[in-house]
Amino acid sequence: MFTSNDVPDSIKSASSENTTANSTPAESHDDRSSRLAVIALGSNVGDTIDYVRSAALAVADLPGVSLVALSSLYQSEPAHVTDQDVFTNAVMLIELADFISALELLHNLQAIELDFGRERHEHWGPRTLDLDIIDIAGELSDTDELRIPHPYALKRDFVVTPMMEIAPDYLLADGTAVSRDLVEYGFVISTSEETMPGFGRVSSDG
């Protein structure tokens, strides 16, 4: 079982070295074999709990990915487009090998979304599965394809609450601390009693 105590001390200074928009590791980090990354999972179509649980397993099984911590499952209000069903959400903290680029991770996550029947008919509309890169330690990107840190991450309660559960001292790559101060929408309604298969429930009290 992963707890907040299992999170490396490096999360407290994950943004101390940043990179340019091409999302390549900073020169001072060339000697490390991996870096931390944060992935948000969400679903509001079909068996949402099963989709998020199964997607977490699929992400953890990706090449170059090692699981560090996994949040509880949360039910939350939809953000932006509010006339749709509630979401099941979770957040993963992973170690991402340096040989996997940010764009390669993005494309791998998009492939998982497709495997779960993701269709993109409406921006912010209903979806079987949504996998967002929230942050990659030491990396900044502001391109049409990938923006990290995720520009809406700290405005969404369904991202902030799970992150504060598993990594309360996390700093995004731009130096912003994770807190509830900027939350505007996507508020958490409840925490699910369901656990992630193979992982168990995260306990914030160790």
QUIRA-V596711 format. One record per pair of residues at least 12 apart in sequence whose C-alpha atoms are under 7 Angstrom apart, sorted by the first residue. I is the first residue (numbers start at 1). GAP is how many residues later the second one is. D is the distance in whole Angstrom. If there is no record, write none. Layout:
BEGIN
i=<I	I>
gap=<GAP	GAP>
d=<D	D>
END
This chain:
BEGIN
i=<1	1	1	1	2	2	2	3	3	3	3	3	3	4	4	4	4	4	5	7	7	7	11	11	11	12	12	12	13	14	14	14	14	14	15	15	15	15	15	15	15	16	17	18	18	18	18	19	19	19	20	20	21	21	21	22	23	23	23	23	24	24	25	25	26	33	33	34	34	34	34	35	35	35	35	35	36	36	36	36	36	36	37	37	37	37	37	37	37	38	38	38	38	38	38	38	39	39	39	39	39	39	39	40	40	40	40	40	40	40	40	41	41	41	41	41	41	42	42	42	42	42	42	42	43	43	43	43	43	43	43	44	44	44	44	44	44	44	45	45	45	46	48	49	51	53	53	64	64	64	65	65	65	65	66	66	66	67	67	67	68	68	68	69	69	69	69	70	70	70	70	70	71	71	71	71	71	71	71	72	72	72	72	72	73	73	73	73	73	73	74	74	74	74	74	74	74	75	75	75	75	75	75	75	75	76	76	76	76	76	76	77	77	77	77	78	79	79	80	81	81	84	89	90	91	91	91	109	113	113	113	116	116	133	134	134	134	134	135	135	135	135	135	136	137	137	138	139	140	149	149	154	154	154	155	155	155	155	156	156	156	156	156	157	157	157	157	157	158	158	158	160	160	160	165	166>
gap=<198	199	200	201	67	68	200	66	163	199	200	201	203	161	162	163	200	202	201	61	62	160	158	159	160	157	158	159	158	123	124	157	158	159	122	123	156	157	158	159	160	122	121	120	121	122	155	119	120	121	120	121	119	120	121	119	79	116	117	118	77	115	113	114	112	64	65	61	62	63	64	60	61	62	63	102	57	58	59	60	100	101	56	57	58	59	98	99	100	54	55	56	95	96	97	98	52	53	54	92	93	94	95	50	51	52	91	92	93	94	119	48	49	50	89	90	91	45	46	47	48	87	88	89	44	45	46	84	85	86	87	41	42	43	44	82	83	84	81	82	83	82	40	39	78	143	144	32	33	36	29	30	31	32	28	29	30	26	27	28	25	26	27	23	24	25	97	21	22	23	96	132	19	20	21	91	94	95	131	18	90	123	129	130	15	16	17	118	119	121	14	15	16	114	116	117	118	12	13	14	113	114	115	116	117	12	82	110	111	112	113	109	110	111	112	108	106	107	44	43	44	42	69	72	68	71	72	22	16	17	18	12	13	17	14	15	16	19	13	14	15	37	38	37	35	36	35	34	33	23	24	24	28	29	27	28	29	30	27	28	29	30	31	26	28	29	30	31	28	29	30	18	19	20	39	38>
d=<6	6	7	6	5	7	6	7	7	5	5	6	6	7	5	6	6	7	6	7	7	7	7	5	6	5	5	6	6	5	6	6	7	6	6	5	6	6	4	6	5	7	5	4	5	6	6	6	5	5	6	7	5	4	6	6	6	5	6	5	7	7	7	6	6	6	6	6	5	4	5	5	5	7	7	6	7	6	5	6	6	5	6	5	6	6	5	4	6	6	5	6	6	5	5	6	6	5	7	7	6	5	6	6	4	6	6	5	7	7	7	5	5	6	6	5	7	6	6	4	7	6	5	7	5	5	7	6	5	5	6	6	6	4	6	6	6	6	6	6	5	6	6	6	7	5	7	6	5	6	6	6	5	6	6	5	7	6	5	6	5	5	7	6	5	7	6	6	5	6	7	6	6	5	6	6	7	6	6	6	7	7	6	6	7	6	5	6	5	7	6	5	6	7	6	4	6	5	5	6	6	5	5	6	7	6	6	6	5	4	5	5	5	6	7	5	6	5	7	6	6	7	6	6	7	6	6	6	6	7	7	7	7	7	6	6	5	6	6	5	6	6	7	7	7	5	5	6	7	6	6	7	6	6	5	4	5	6	5	6	5	5	7	6	6	5	5	6	6	6	6	7	7	7	6	7>
END
